[in-house]
Amino acid sequence: MRQRFLQACALAGVLAMAACARAQMPAATGTPEDEAAIRANGGKFAEAWTKGDVAAISAMMADNYQGVDADGTLIEGKAASDAREKEAATQRAGMGLKLDIQTNYIHWVNANAASVGGTWSLSGLPPGAGADKGAWTTLTQKGADGQWRISTSLVAEYHPPPAPPAAPTPDPKTKGSN
């Protein structure tokens, strides 16, 4: 009888600890408002990029931002991101480029962090000037001020595979001979 009582107490203790641990775990997903804000960031980023508005892009980056550009360049920190964006905005000034960003997925890490990804396309690019579409992914985190900021990013350009080699043309002199 005493053993059953001890087993029952132990089971009750385990269940109570599990309930407390579960109550302390953060929600696994953000709110619908959070998802809408994250999805809106794609359009905000595209608009700021198109205008060359480095300050607006900077406001979307976390202080500890890290990213990898399509050319493999590692960008560490918000200051490095700002410098890269300023240089890029200067280079494309007056070209009339327009960036479009589509958010294709949001994978919640927890209520304050999400892996976000999608595609991008660029219109107005002169022929031969580089890729006009690609894909991107970020880790986006909610700050203490409630704003969603990009902590990490990876941008990839799409390059179509090369055309297959042309079939050899038959030599008319050897046609029909063995």
Secondary structure as the mmCIF struct_conf table of DSSP 4:
data_model
#
loop_
_struct_conf.conf_type_id
_struct_conf.id
_struct_conf.beg_label_comp_id
_struct_conf.beg_label_asym_id
_struct_conf.beg_label_seq_id
_struct_conf.end_label_comp_id
_struct_conf.end_label_asym_id
_struct_conf.end_label_seq_id
HELX_RH_AL_P HELX_RH_AL_P1 ARG A 2 GLN A 24
BEND BEND1 MET A 25 MET A 25
HELX_LH_PP_P HELX_LH_PP_P1 PRO A 26 ALA A 27
BEND BEND2 ALA A 28 THR A 29
HELX_RH_AL_P HELX_RH_AL_P2 PRO A 32 LYS A 51
TURN_TY1_P TURN_TY1_P1 GLY A 52 GLY A 52
HELX_RH_AL_P HELX_RH_AL_P3 VAL A 54 ALA A 59
TURN_TY1_P TURN_TY1_P2 MET A 60 MET A 60
STRN STRN1 MET A 61 VAL A 68
TURN_TY1_P TURN_TY1_P3 ALA A 70 ASP A 71
STRN STRN2 LEU A 74 GLU A 76
BEND BEND3 GLY A 77 GLY A 77
HELX_RH_AL_P HELX_RH_AL_P4 LYS A 78 ARG A 92
TURN_TY1_P TURN_TY1_P4 ALA A 93 GLY A 94
BEND BEND4 MET A 95 MET A 95
STRN STRN3 LYS A 98 ASN A 110
TURN_TY1_P TURN_TY1_P5 ALA A 111 ASN A 112
STRN STRN4 ALA A 113 SER A 123
BEND BEND5 GLY A 124 GLY A 124
HELX_LH_PP_P HELX_LH_PP_P2 LEU A 125 PRO A 126
TURN_TY1_P TURN_TY1_P6 PRO A 127 GLY A 128
BEND BEND6 ALA A 129 GLY A 130
BEND BEND7 ASP A 132 ASP A 132
STRN STRN5 LYS A 133 LYS A 142
TURN_TY1_P TURN_TY1_P7 ALA A 144 ASP A 145
BEND BEND8 GLY A 146 GLY A 146
STRN STRN6 TRP A 148 GLU A 157
HELX_LH_PP_P HELX_LH_PP_P3 PRO A 160 ASP A 171
HELX_RH_3T_P HELX_RH_3T_P1 PRO A 172 THR A 174
TURN_TY1_P TURN_TY1_P8 LYS A 175 GLY A 176
#
